[in-house]
Amino acid sequence: MNASNMRQSARWIVATAIVGLAVAAASFVVVSPGQGVVITRLGKPVRVLVTAGGALKWPAPIEATTDIDLRLRTTSSGLQDVGTRDGLRVLVQAYVVWRVPQDADAIERYLRAVQNQPDIAASQLRSLMASSLEITASSFDLAQLVNTDPDKVRLAAFEERLKTLVGQQARAVYGVDVEQAGIERLTLSTEALQATIERMKAERDTASAQRSAEGQREAAQVVSEAERDARIAIAGAKAEASSIEADAQVKSATVYQQAYTSDPALYTLLRSFDTLDATITPSTRLVLRTDAAPFRLLVDGPVPRAAAPAKARP
């Protein structure tokens, strides 16, 4: 074999090696973490690879690969005007956290529905969120979404209901899973705000009237009990005073009786003086007969005490 043939053979070997390496490289597929790979044959999906590592396929143009991003994404609905169960309007902005799951059927559905375009998927999810927000809000009263009492707020139940509605449709139609749904912003429209203020005012007025009525009732009860206690106390005091007065009169009569028994003349004189003292004041002028009682004492003087009976001699 001459040198020319040897060089030609070497070229063929190198070319064959290069072609072989190119074919091998085109036949080898690398799946990265957080990524899925769809292998299509003549445009039709035949295999879905979701496990990180390497795999083999037929080289192009027989088989081609499409990379699918399996990482988490977030999408916001923007402010949506929705109606609550009690007929009020509220503006709600929600968000969802979604991803393409590591499931071959879901990945194929996602690829067919949005052609592996996350922006299209996000736009479709926003449409689903708008309708789901309307349905979810119709199951809750406004007081369950906005309230000063934390025990009455049911935002967690609202978000769970929203996640369920959006997630079911998103998986069935677009092949994506909704991992989380939440309220990003919640505010009231002008009409709803005015209605809420009026309702809160009515509630406060009702509570105020109820408390005023309770206060008046308790005050009336206190006054009634106080008047009853006062009447009982006065009646008891009057009874005790009557008893004391009766006892005093009895004692006074006893004293008068004892005084009269011991010296009738002195008793008559002192009682006459008492009568004069009670009827005559420093500014009183009287013109009376001096021989009339009790002024006879002023002329006659005290009546002499009757002589004691003589003791019998033995």
PyMOL commands that set and color helices and strands:
alter all, ss='L'
color gray80, all
select helices_A, chain A and resi 3-27+104-114+118-137+142-144+150-152+155-174+190-262+264-279+297-300
alter helices_A, ss='H'
color red, helices_A
select strands_A, chain A and resi 28-31+35-41+44-49+53-56+63-69+73-83+89-99+177-188
alter strands_A, ss='S'
color yellow, strands_A
deselect
rebuild
show_as cartoon
